[in-house]
């Protein structure tokens, strides 16, 4: 189980893409300084990274689920990954 964007990236780089990923939108434990404000990395950022990684290495997306309690974030993750898979 990973709980941050950095852990997500590190885990996939170390072990490869798993068969199934369950996303949560609000990771809540990591803030990154972006210019003059703070921006929290979310499960949506993880999903975007996964798509870029899949494109770079010509890999298939794994099965995915989104268990987030954030309805907008959940929909954004599902829509992003579904659209990529269908494209």
C-alpha positions in Angstrom: 0.0 0.0 0.0 1.3 3.4 -0.9 0.1 6.7 0.6 1.7 9.4 -1.4 2.6 10.4 -4.9 6.3 9.8 -4.4 5.6 6.3 -2.9 3.3 5.5 -5.9 6.0 6.5 -8.4 8.8 4.7 -6.5 6.8 1.5 -6.1 6.0 1.3 -9.9 9.6 2.1 -10.8 10.9 -0.6 -8.4 8.3 -3.4 -9.0 6.6 -2.5 -12.2 2.9 -1.9 -12.9 0.7 -4.2 -10.8 -2.3 -6.0 -12.2 -4.8 -3.7 -10.3 -4.5 -0.2 -8.8 -7.1 1.3 -6.4 -6.8 5.1 -6.5 -7.7 7.6 -3.8 -7.9 11.2 -4.8 -7.1 12.9 -1.5 -3.7 11.6 -0.4 -3.4 14.5 2.0 0.1 13.8 3.4 2.4 15.5 0.9 2.6 19.2 -0.1 4.9 20.5 -2.7 6.0 24.1 -3.1 5.0 25.3 -6.5 6.2 28.9 -7.2 4.7 31.0 -4.5 1.9 28.6 -3.3 1.5 25.1 -2.1 0.0 22.4 -4.3 -0.9 19.0 -3.0 -0.2 16.0 -5.1 -3.3 13.8 -5.5 -4.4 10.5 -6.8 -5.2 12.3 -10.0 -1.5 13.3 -10.3 -0.7 9.6 -9.8 -3.1 8.6 -12.6 -1.5 11.2 -15.0 2.0 9.9 -14.2 0.8 6.4 -14.8 -0.5 7.3 -18.2 2.8 9.1 -19.1 4.8 6.1 -17.9 2.6 3.7 -19.9 3.1 5.8 -23.0 6.8 6.1 -22.6 7.2 2.3 -22.2 4.3 1.2 -24.4 2.6 -0.6 -21.5 -1.0 -1.4 -21.0 -2.9 0.2 -18.1 -3.7 -2.2 -15.3 -7.2 -2.7 -14.1 -8.2 0.2 -11.9 -10.7 1.2 -9.3 -11.2 4.5 -7.4 -12.2 4.2 -3.8 -12.1 7.9 -3.1 -14.7 9.6 -1.0 -14.1 12.8 -3.0 -16.9 12.6 -5.7 -15.3 15.1 -8.1 -11.8 13.7 -7.6 -13.1 10.2 -8.1 -14.9 11.1 -11.3 -11.8 12.9 -12.6 -9.6 9.9 -12.1 -12.0 7.4 -13.6 -12.7 9.7 -16.6 -9.0 10.3 -17.2 -8.0 6.6 -17.1 -11.1 5.4 -19.0 -10.5 7.9 -21.8 -6.9 7.0 -22.1 -7.7 3.3 -22.2 -10.4 3.8 -24.8 -8.2 6.0 -27.0 
